[in-house]
Structures are given as C-alpha cells and as structure tokens.
C-alpha cells in the first residue's frame, strides 16, 4: 500500500513522457476491491495509471478543489486511498471510473497500447478534459478522512500493516477493565484489570505507559510491554480522577478531579509516577482537560457548568472562562492559534481564536456533538454527534459544514486510520 498526495492535475502534467510499447502493458484496469456490500458511488471509485506505470486503485474526492469537475463536483484524488495493483499500464494519467468512463483520452503519440476500460474493452469515448498539459491553477489539497463524502457511508476497509503491530487501548467502564485491541484483526490482546470505574486512558508519547483514570480514587500506569498494571496512585477520598491529558514530551500529565467540593487539576510527574502538585479550580465538576500544542495552557470542560476554562499550567491562573453549552471535547490546530470546542446541546462546534479568546464562529452540526478529530493537515474537522446518530464534517478553511452523514447508531469516539 502506498500513500502519497498527488492531484489529478499533477498526474495529467506527467502524461507527456516516454513512448511505451503495448507489449509492455497488456493489463486493463483491475477490478475494484471488495466494498463489503456497500460500494462507493461510481464516480468516486477509480483506477489511475500513475507515474510508475502501474494501475492504482484510488478514490476521487468530490470536495477537493482541482482543475476538473465530474457530475458538477470538483475532483481530486483522496490521499488516504492509493493502492498499487502491481499491474502494468501505459497511458499515464488515464483515470477509469467504475462505470467505464475515462477522463484522460488515450494519446497514441505517447503509447502504442490501447486505452481500455475496467473490463478490458476499448475506451473509444474517452474525453480529454483539459489541454495537455493544463495551465497551472491555484488550488489547495487536503485529506478527507473515511466516512466523509457521498450519499452512502464509505465502508472500504484499508489494508493494515500487521508487521507494525498497531494496537489501541479501550476503557470498559462498568467491568473495571482496560482492553488492548489489535487494530488489524480487532482481536483482544489483553484485558487488564484496573481500579473500579475507569473513565479515560491516554498513552504516553514514547508508548511505554497507558495511564488510566478511575473515578474511585485511583490513577493507574499500565506497562505496555507487559500489559500489566505497574503502579497505582491512590488519591485522597475527596479526589475523583476523570479526564487526562499528557504533555507532548511525556514529562507530565494533567488529571481533573470530578467533584463539586474542592475541584482541581492534578499535575502528574509521569517519569516518577507520582502526583507533583494540585491546581485548584473555581467551578464544580471539571470533566475533561486538553493541553494546547506547547503544553502551556490547559483547557478544562465543564458540561454542567456551561463553560471552558483556560488554565495557565505554570501559574495555575485562570486566563479565560468561555461560555459554552455542555462543552465536551477540545482540539487545536497545529500552531495552537485556533481551538475547536464541541457543544453537546443543541449540537455545534465553536471556533475560538486562542489569542483573543473570541468566538470566530459557531457551526451547527448534529444533536449531541461530542468527539472531535482534526485531519493531519488541519483541513477537515470530524464531529461525532452522539444523540443525532450522525457524523459531521467541517471545512476549517472557510468554517462551513460540508456534510452530516446519518449512522445506524450513536458514534462513540473518532480516529483517523491511514493506509499503511
């Protein structure tokens, strides 16, 4: 599996290269991968003859800004989906859709082999969509996560690099267990017993420790090499660990104490696995905490208090209190200049300038907006709408809602899974 960002424009620009003999590339575009019974709409599945002279299975992304339009929508290649079939091709830049249509005409001056459709038949109706090469156009590209486009949910399952051993930890609150899951096979690797009523788990940047908060007065350190609890910090009986955020360098973590009397942020010395200090908080029931990219500010959510408080980690001072209806999750852009806050009721995302703490926009999404995930390049924000049984996608460049996709049940959590 290959991952590379390559626009349709870039492919067409590379088409005027060496002449290739038809004897060297006898293969028609390969069949599309199994879509698990729910295929992507036809204009988004495609085979592309790429620069390596192999057919690649790709998905055309209708939300990209590019030089061509299909069905009235701008199109570009989604960088999350680029699978090398290993089969030779010769008409560089040719793109064949599921229904056999092509957007790049066969050019006999560059190749002796015919332009073919998915079934191996001739592409006599292939149309050139632009001059060869097209003039340079200003446009930006950004990654679209899975389940972001089309009238039907995308169910294509990316290949998983089993050799990398990707795993994930999951809290099973009522069973007092943290499970470790193999992300390739979805098999349970370990079920790790932790103190009662665990709430959240985070993994340190060096992947050595999974730190678990348990509401019943405990913070646990799981050794990821053994899948065993190596240390339990027993807190006072008036301290109820809830949310956790670990600094990017792994030197400390912050844990909220979810209580109305004496609420606080616990500062955890991660290397020494001990509570280093305690930062008092002014509002009752602080639920979760999120560190900004340089770990200088902690954004604490109070779903019952209707606020997000910004705490200076060094001084413990409250820099700002931002009114938000039932705030649940906070994510930041790469530079930390913008924060996105999910508001559970009635369901929206607030976009906040972190320099002035002014609200740039409040974008309606779906009922019960909760978990947030920002794409690696910061272009798309995915929102899980717990009560609305849907997922929303926000374009962070112009702060508009792209689409809300209905689901069969409430979404729990969100994560990007790149093809490996």
VENQUI-V891947 format. One record per helix or strand. SS is the DSSP state (~ for helix, > for strand). FROM is the first residue (numbers start at 1). LEN is the number of residues. Records with the same first field share a line. If there is no record, write none. Layout:
SS = FROM-LEN + FROM-LEN
This chain:
~ = 8-6 + 22-3 + 42-3 + 162-3 + 173-3
> = 20-1 + 45-5 + 54-8 + 68-3 + 73-16 + 95-3 + 102-1 + 111-1 + 116-1 + 122-1 + 167-6 + 177-6 + 188-6 + 198-6 + 209-6 + 218-6 + 228-7 + 241-6 + 252-6 + 264-6 + 274-7 + 288-4 + 297-6 + 307-6 + 318-6 + 327-6 + 338-6 + 348-6 + 359-6 + 369-6 + 380-6 + 390-6 + 400-7
